[in-house]
Amino acid sequence: MRSEDLAKLLGVSRSTISRVINNYPDIPQATREKVWKAIEEYNYVPNASARKLAGVRNNMIAIVVLDVKEEGVPHHLKTTEATLIYDNPFFSPVINAVSDQANKLDYYVLISIVYSKEDLKKVEKLFSQKMIDGAIFVGTQETENNLIFKLIEQKYLIALIDTSEIHNNNHNAIYVNADNYEGSCKAISYLIELGHKRIGMITGNINKLSAKDRLQGYKDTLIKNGLQIEKELIYYGDFIERSGYSGAKQMLDKPNRPTALFVSNDTMALGVYKAAEELGLNIPEDISVIGFDNAIFSQYLSPPLTTINMPLVELAKRASTLLIESIEQNEQRGIIEKIEATLIKRQSCQHVDND
């Protein structure tokens, strides 16, 4: 049944039915009761588009996971059986935590995976068609930020994880990040305490905030302790296992190899473990290894991986809560929160004697 039919049956206007459904206070109680009785009797379902155009929230947020490659470069996830979020130690817990927290607050979650800038433009349609009330973006790069900032300029409610909060000077949005820089400083300081002086690093995708901050923490801590930054001891990876393998092979298959490796996430540390085994090196006797993220598998490696705990679940829950609060208050708020990253000591690092 259409709203026109229901209105004709009851002898009221379509506007009256709409105002009853949307709980406007100026409808007489007798009319309100008559309309609702007819809705139940005839199983009338209000048109979703009409409800959205009327400004009614649909209690839906999106979590937008970004893994955009350079223009013209085929995305490896579209040409292989690999997946971006299934069992992914970063994205999977974030998505699960957002879903859990949103459900507790009576909101639904739409998951959108963005592989290209064209995909990102499609997210704008979710807002313009009023399919969602707000969105959480995870893992943006500088080249994608302008498209997201345009959404913020249009007063859409957005939270960002792993995006530099310096952009908040120009607009209001919610930024929730781990303290990647300080976590990196803790990792390198720990290795220096163990006597390591030649410490290599395998970075993540340097276009992402987390990778930049972790690299900067590495450099600053070396300088602070009077150690040199050696270009040959820095390998630029991209957060996936094979780049950890390639970086380790490049740095460890040399006579004057580093005594320790700081790896920008635990997934790349898996590649380091594989490369070390192929080269006949033992961890930590021949090479100490420290990761980042504290992925669930890190404690089960042999030896268990020393790492920096990245509070992914806390990040996701906080971003969800702040975004939904903004939706409920219908207010675009500028909020910056940074969550501490902590060192988890296990058995993949050991003291070295420099005598």
KABEL-V183075 format. One record per run of one state. SS is the DSSP state (A for helix, B for strand, O for the rest). FROM is the first residue (numbers start at 0). TO is the last residue. Records with the same first field share a line. If there is no record, write none. Layout:
# KABEL-V183075
SS = FROM-TO, FROM-TO
This chain:
# KABEL-V183075
O = 0-1, 10-12, 21-27, 41-46, 53-58, 66-74, 79-89, 104-106, 114-115, 128-132, 138-139, 153-155, 161-163, 169-172, 178-178, 193-197, 203-206, 224-229, 236-239, 252-258, 263-264, 278-286, 290-291, 293-294, 300-304, 309-310, 329-333, 339-340, 344-354
A = 2-9, 13-20, 28-40, 47-52, 75-78, 90-103, 116-127, 141-152, 164-168, 179-192, 208-223, 230-232, 240-251, 265-277, 295-299, 311-328
B = 59-65, 107-113, 133-137, 140-140, 156-160, 173-177, 198-202, 207-207, 233-235, 259-262, 287-289, 292-292, 305-308, 334-338, 341-343
